[in-house]
């Protein structure tokens, strides 16, 4: 990573592979990020970012990169961008990227924050009775201000392509994947930032995987092994994931970030997973999916039609 040398109001608050949390002219900015990174922010008591910058790559080491949905939610509710007392927007979150990256990020945040609309459900082949009922439930539960107006994404987020001036008079350009030039538009100073992994650097969770403790024998007709158990809004352990064995088959129920590190501690290899039951597409339940589908063997995925389509959108 290049050390900044010609930009005074610049500070790196946290640095991980494919990731840097920075302060630039008073703005808290996240460059890149990976599935589960928000737990580092919680554990280290770091400030929540107001600006999210796409790193340019969608995966590294078969880990999902730039999963902005959970960081967005935390910045919104924990970072004070939305005042839940007054039900007013204090600061809109800024997304930076290419046109295609911004469209994709907004689509995924929309699915996570507001849920799918009728057209999405219809295109996914969901039963008509459900996609008529769901929008009514969605409207009822949608977050609203004190006047009863819903908080649509355009009230909470705005997008900027690389190079556009930001409110505090600085800009950023991505010169290649994971490499940026940051400019102070008032002083003309600039610096480079490279978030590419260093040699032998690997993406790890903030929590320590447990020591090897075996697990249930594969010969059992039925067994259930809990791998992850925690809320996504904590930093002490992994989120929801389990493996059950049925007559010799190993079935994964959800695949949280770093589930593979947990599985090997119980004597379960990635190769022996036969199927996945996916309950929904939030990062804490499917952030480790690439480790499963890129292992060189087909996997059966059991879920409902709309969740399957959301999963394809996230991976596309």
BAGU-91659 format. One record per residue (C-alpha): residue number from 1; x, y, z. Coordinates in Angstrom, 3 decimals. Example, Ala and Ser with C-alpha at 12.3 -4.5 7.8 and 13.67 -1.06 7.14 Angstrom:
// BAGU-91659
(1, (12.300, -4.500, 7.800))
(2, (13.670, -1.060, 7.140))
END
This chain:
// BAGU-91659
(1, (0.000, 0.000, 0.000))
(2, (1.351, 3.412, -0.982))
(3, (1.979, 5.731, 1.946))
(4, (0.268, 9.106, 1.441))
(5, (2.824, 11.901, 1.282))
(6, (1.269, 15.034, -0.191))
(7, (-2.165, 15.271, 1.425))
(8, (-2.210, 16.755, 4.912))
(9, (-5.827, 16.123, 5.910))
(10, (-5.679, 12.367, 5.340))
(11, (-5.536, 9.564, 7.898))
(12, (-5.842, 5.802, 7.582))
(13, (-7.914, 4.623, 10.544))
(14, (-7.882, 0.921, 9.722))
(15, (-6.210, -1.164, 7.039))
(16, (-7.130, -4.722, 6.008))
(17, (-6.716, -6.680, 2.764))
(18, (-8.754, -4.981, 0.003))
(19, (-9.946, -2.465, 2.579))
(20, (-9.059, 0.892, 4.113))
(21, (-11.134, 3.051, 6.457))
(22, (-9.891, 6.632, 6.185))
(23, (-10.573, 10.167, 7.337))
(24, (-10.344, 12.665, 4.467))
(25, (-11.026, 16.343, 5.208))
(26, (-13.356, 15.336, 8.030))
(27, (-15.199, 12.663, 6.027))
(28, (-15.086, 9.016, 7.110))
(29, (-14.520, 6.961, 3.967))
(30, (-14.471, 3.207, 3.388))
(31, (-12.453, 2.029, 0.400))
(32, (-13.449, -1.497, -0.628))
(33, (-14.357, -3.859, 2.180))
(34, (-15.237, -7.542, 2.468))
(35, (-18.076, -9.627, 3.858))
(36, (-17.840, -9.390, 7.642))
(37, (-15.685, -6.237, 7.751))
(38, (-18.362, -4.309, 9.640))
(39, (-17.503, -6.496, 12.667))
(40, (-14.031, -4.906, 12.703))
(41, (-15.614, -1.457, 12.921))
(42, (-17.729, -2.629, 15.867))
(43, (-14.852, -4.361, 17.666))
(44, (-12.343, -1.521, 17.238))
(45, (-14.967, 1.161, 17.981))
(46, (-14.171, 2.890, 14.704))
(47, (-16.409, 5.558, 13.164))
(48, (-18.986, 4.434, 10.635))
(49, (-18.258, 5.637, 7.104))
(50, (-20.286, 8.336, 5.397))
(51, (-18.758, 7.561, 1.986))
(52, (-18.409, 4.066, 0.466))
(53, (-15.915, 3.666, -2.396))
(54, (-16.050, 0.607, -4.652))
(55, (-12.695, -1.144, -4.868))
(56, (-13.171, -2.454, -8.408))
(57, (-12.990, -6.192, -7.699))
(58, (-15.947, -8.278, -6.549))
(59, (-13.995, -11.086, -4.898))
(60, (-10.594, -12.020, -3.516))
(61, (-9.645, -15.447, -2.160))
(62, (-13.258, -16.415, -2.911))
(63, (-14.441, -13.801, -0.396))
(64, (-17.109, -11.296, -1.407))
(65, (-15.803, -7.732, -1.710))
(66, (-17.688, -4.422, -1.519))
(67, (-20.799, -5.822, 0.221))
(68, (-22.145, -2.384, 1.070))
(69, (-25.537, -3.460, 2.442))
(70, (-24.562, -4.084, 6.092))
(71, (-22.109, -1.185, 6.271))
(72, (-24.879, 0.993, 4.836))
(73, (-27.365, -0.161, 7.483))
(74, (-24.855, 0.339, 10.306))
(75, (-23.852, 3.798, 9.046))
(76, (-27.516, 4.687, 8.791))
(77, (-28.610, 3.536, 12.241))
(78, (-25.385, 3.342, 14.291))
(79, (-23.488, 6.135, 12.577))
(80, (-26.175, 8.751, 13.076))
(81, (-27.028, 9.365, 9.427))
(82, (-30.677, 8.801, 10.358))
(83, (-32.027, 10.358, 13.568))
(84, (-34.499, 7.788, 14.879))
(85, (-35.835, 10.254, 17.467))
(86, (-36.824, 12.940, 14.982))
(87, (-37.075, 10.476, 12.076))
(88, (-35.017, 12.807, 9.914))
(89, (-32.021, 12.256, 7.646))
(90, (-28.946, 13.993, 9.080))
(91, (-26.487, 12.976, 6.376))
(92, (-27.001, 11.093, 3.168))
(93, (-24.542, 8.271, 2.567))
(94, (-22.453, 8.683, -0.593))
(95, (-21.571, 5.802, -2.916))
(96, (-18.591, 6.203, -5.256))
(97, (-17.950, 3.959, -8.235))
(98, (-18.490, 3.489, -11.946))
(99, (-21.996, 3.760, -13.383))
(100, (-22.338, -0.014, -13.463))
(101, (-20.982, -0.465, -9.929))
(102, (-23.309, 2.210, -8.569))
(103, (-26.367, 0.700, -10.267))
(104, (-25.538, -2.734, -8.896))
(105, (-24.788, -1.444, -5.376))
(106, (-28.019, 0.547, -5.241))
(107, (-29.981, -2.464, -6.427))
(108, (-28.502, -4.688, -3.720))
(109, (-28.976, -2.092, -0.973))
(110, (-32.557, -1.615, -2.146))
(111, (-33.213, -5.360, -1.874))
(112, (-31.652, -5.493, 1.618))
(113, (-33.193, -2.313, 3.006))
(114, (-36.610, -2.154, 1.326))
(115, (-37.059, -5.679, -0.006))
(116, (-38.126, -6.751, -3.493))
(117, (-40.960, -5.085, -5.368))
(118, (-43.847, -6.650, -7.253))
(119, (-42.010, -6.635, -10.596))
(120, (-39.030, -8.461, -9.098))
(121, (-41.256, -11.107, -7.495))
(122, (-43.218, -11.559, -10.699))
(123, (-40.055, -11.937, -12.798))
(124, (-38.714, -14.477, -10.287))
(125, (-41.770, -16.652, -10.891))
(126, (-43.259, -16.206, -7.425))
(127, (-46.880, -17.251, -6.989))
(128, (-49.207, -14.356, -7.861))
(129, (-51.018, -14.551, -4.546))
(130, (-47.749, -13.883, -2.736))
(131, (-46.539, -10.993, -4.886))
(132, (-49.907, -9.311, -4.470))
(133, (-49.766, -9.694, -0.683))
(134, (-46.096, -8.914, -0.094))
(135, (-46.112, -5.291, -1.386))
(136, (-48.933, -4.498, 1.042))
(137, (-46.893, -5.893, 3.932))
(138, (-43.823, -4.055, 2.662))
(139, (-45.715, -0.757, 2.591))
(140, (-46.934, -1.317, 6.151))
(141, (-43.478, -2.066, 7.571))
(142, (-41.483, 0.473, 5.528))
(143, (-39.555, 3.016, 7.624))
(144, (-41.394, 6.357, 7.476))
(145, (-40.870, 9.899, 8.706))
(146, (-43.253, 11.661, 11.079))
(147, (-45.369, 12.817, 8.140))
(148, (-45.846, 9.220, 7.070))
(149, (-43.638, 9.530, 3.988))
(150, (-41.449, 6.455, 3.361))
(151, (-37.669, 6.729, 3.364))
(152, (-36.892, 5.754, -0.197))
(153, (-33.227, 5.246, -1.036))
(154, (-32.894, 8.585, -2.823))
(155, (-33.537, 10.277, 0.538))
(156, (-30.772, 8.271, 2.215))
(157, (-28.122, 7.800, -0.468))
(158, (-26.687, 9.644, -3.402))
(159, (-24.250, 8.330, -5.962))
(160, (-21.189, 9.927, -7.495))
(161, (-18.930, 8.621, -10.217))
(162, (-15.172, 8.786, -9.722))
(163, (-13.712, 12.244, -10.225))
(164, (-16.800, 14.219, -9.187))
(165, (-16.229, 16.825, -6.445))
(166, (-17.474, 15.794, -3.007))
(167, (-19.106, 18.219, -0.542))
(168, (-15.896, 18.821, 1.449))
(169, (-14.000, 19.734, -1.712))
(170, (-12.025, 16.624, -2.480))
(171, (-12.294, 13.942, -5.144))
(172, (-11.078, 10.410, -5.779))
(173, (-10.272, 8.543, -8.960))
(174, (-9.609, 4.824, -9.284))
(175, (-6.614, 4.333, -11.537))
(176, (-6.849, 0.537, -11.444))
(177, (-8.478, -2.098, -9.274))
(178, (-7.872, -1.245, -5.605))
(179, (-5.656, 1.746, -6.440))
(180, (-6.834, 5.348, -6.022))
(181, (-5.682, 8.941, -6.357))
(182, (-7.209, 11.349, -3.810))
(183, (-7.119, 15.102, -4.478))
(184, (-7.788, 18.103, -2.279))
(185, (-9.622, 20.458, -4.629))
(186, (-8.816, 23.516, -2.484))
(187, (-5.062, 23.072, -2.103))
(188, (-4.268, 20.917, -5.135))
(189, (-2.541, 18.340, -2.903))
(190, (-2.944, 14.677, -3.786))
(191, (-1.913, 11.220, -2.647))
(192, (-2.188, 7.637, -3.773))
(193, (-3.918, 4.861, -1.874))
(194, (-3.484, 1.198, -2.763))
(195, (-5.606, -1.315, -0.858))
(196, (-4.267, -4.353, -2.710))
(197, (-3.294, -7.167, -0.345))
(198, (0.349, -7.315, 0.610))
(199, (2.330, -10.474, -0.041))
(200, (1.043, -13.345, 2.122))
(201, (-1.775, -11.126, 3.431))
(202, (-5.124, -12.887, 3.736))
(203, (-8.672, -11.850, 4.662))
(204, (-9.521, -12.965, 8.195))
(205, (-12.435, -12.450, 10.590))
(206, (-12.125, -10.138, 13.572))
(207, (-12.907, -13.054, 15.888))
(208, (-10.584, -15.996, 16.395))
(209, (-11.817, -19.319, 15.003))
(210, (-12.147, -21.888, 17.781))
(211, (-9.548, -24.635, 18.224))
(212, (-10.192, -27.978, 16.581))
(213, (-12.831, -29.776, 18.610))
(214, (-13.891, -32.594, 16.349))
(215, (-17.591, -32.868, 15.707))
(216, (-20.173, -35.564, 15.222))
(217, (-19.142, -38.757, 13.411))
(218, (-20.209, -38.823, 9.771))
(219, (-21.598, -42.333, 10.333))
(220, (-24.486, -41.013, 12.444))
(221, (-27.869, -41.169, 10.695))
(222, (-28.572, -37.603, 11.786))
(223, (-26.525, -34.908, 13.500))
(224, (-26.581, -31.124, 13.711))
(225, (-23.449, -29.029, 14.159))
(226, (-23.820, -25.299, 14.871))
(227, (-20.968, -23.320, 13.279))
(228, (-22.186, -19.752, 13.729))
(229, (-24.722, -18.355, 16.140))
(230, (-24.406, -14.606, 16.585))
(231, (-26.168, -11.448, 15.504))
(232, (-24.500, -9.572, 12.630))
(233, (-24.295, -6.492, 14.867))
(234, (-21.680, -7.915, 17.228))
(235, (-17.999, -8.692, 16.837))
(236, (-17.332, -11.579, 19.226))
(237, (-18.157, -14.470, 16.950))
(238, (-19.508, -15.741, 13.631))
(239, (-23.054, -15.253, 12.415))
(240, (-25.681, -17.859, 11.550))
(241, (-24.541, -21.116, 9.985))
(242, (-24.891, -24.840, 10.719))
(243, (-24.311, -28.231, 9.153))
(244, (-26.576, -31.207, 9.496))
(245, (-25.824, -34.714, 8.364))
(246, (-28.564, -36.996, 7.089))
(247, (-27.749, -40.567, 6.105))
(248, (-24.219, -39.620, 5.119))
(249, (-25.057, -36.359, 3.329))
(250, (-23.672, -33.070, 4.672))
(251, (-26.059, -30.133, 4.267))
(252, (-25.031, -26.545, 5.033))
(253, (-27.751, -24.252, 6.418))
(254, (-26.727, -20.723, 5.401))
(255, (-23.096, -19.831, 4.762))
(256, (-21.945, -16.899, 6.875))
(257, (-18.642, -15.151, 6.155))
(258, (-15.732, -17.440, 7.087))
(259, (-17.943, -20.486, 7.601))
(260, (-15.184, -22.546, 5.974))
(261, (-12.755, -21.683, 8.794))
(262, (-15.327, -22.916, 11.296))
(263, (-16.161, -26.092, 9.400))
(264, (-12.603, -27.380, 9.332))
(265, (-12.456, -27.022, 13.122))
(266, (-15.241, -29.580, 13.391))
(267, (-13.699, -32.009, 10.921))
(268, (-15.917, -30.943, 8.004))
(269, (-14.243, -30.219, 4.677))
(270, (-15.609, -27.849, 2.059))
(271, (-15.510, -30.691, -0.484))
(272, (-17.975, -32.920, 1.380))
(273, (-20.840, -30.380, 1.519))
(274, (-23.570, -31.806, -0.711))
(275, (-26.254, -29.116, -0.457))
(276, (-27.048, -25.653, 0.862))
(277, (-30.287, -24.462, 2.430))
(278, (-30.360, -20.672, 2.033))
(279, (-32.843, -18.873, 4.271))
(280, (-32.266, -15.378, 2.864))
(281, (-29.654, -13.193, 1.199))
(282, (-28.338, -10.870, 3.891))
(283, (-24.574, -10.763, 4.186))
(284, (-24.520, -12.588, 7.543))
(285, (-26.304, -15.584, 5.975))
(286, (-24.664, -15.821, 2.542))
(287, (-21.416, -13.830, 2.777))
(288, (-19.396, -17.032, 2.433))
(289, (-21.182, -18.418, -0.621))
(290, (-18.232, -18.061, -3.010))
(291, (-16.197, -20.515, -0.928))
(292, (-18.868, -23.093, -1.681))
(293, (-19.654, -22.510, -5.351))
(294, (-16.038, -22.081, -6.478))
(295, (-14.755, -25.350, -5.044))
(296, (-14.975, -27.144, -8.416))
(297, (-18.037, -29.242, -7.615))
(298, (-21.730, -28.573, -8.214))
(299, (-23.846, -27.726, -5.208))
(300, (-27.601, -28.136, -4.749))
(301, (-29.195, -24.992, -3.335))
(302, (-32.587, -25.217, -1.667))
(303, (-34.507, -21.986, -1.224))
(304, (-37.589, -20.179, -2.568))
(305, (-37.747, -18.558, -6.005))
(306, (-37.355, -14.916, -4.967))
(307, (-34.411, -15.619, -2.654))
(308, (-32.730, -17.641, -5.404))
(309, (-33.115, -14.709, -7.799))
(310, (-31.717, -12.285, -5.200))
(311, (-28.742, -14.610, -4.765))
(312, (-28.115, -14.556, -8.532))
(313, (-28.303, -10.752, -8.534))
(314, (-25.712, -10.533, -5.776))
(315, (-23.350, -12.925, -7.528))
(316, (-23.826, -11.518, -11.036))
END
